[in-house]
Amino acid sequence: MTSVDERLRHRSWKVFNDAARDAVIKGPPGEVALVAALDDFSSSRQIVVVAVLGDAQGSEGPSALRKILSSVGVSRDMR
């Protein structure tokens, strides 16, 4: 099985979605992986990451989510 980091960058939408969900379930280490990869994602994948970060319990996810949502130029879809 590949790591969450590798699955987050996979071409398959299903693999990516499962990896994003697993990253949040994994807790802070998974959240760090999501936040680190966020800028590499297309806008549609960023929306998925924002959605799963809403369920994050560690410190990385919620703080990253607040930063994303407060940044200038964020699309309506992200909010």
Protein Blocks (a to p, Z undefined) as FASTA:
>chain_A
ZZfklmmmpmblklmmmmmmmmmmnommlmmmmmmmmmmpcfklmmmmmmmmmmpcblml
mmmmmmmmmpghiafklZZ
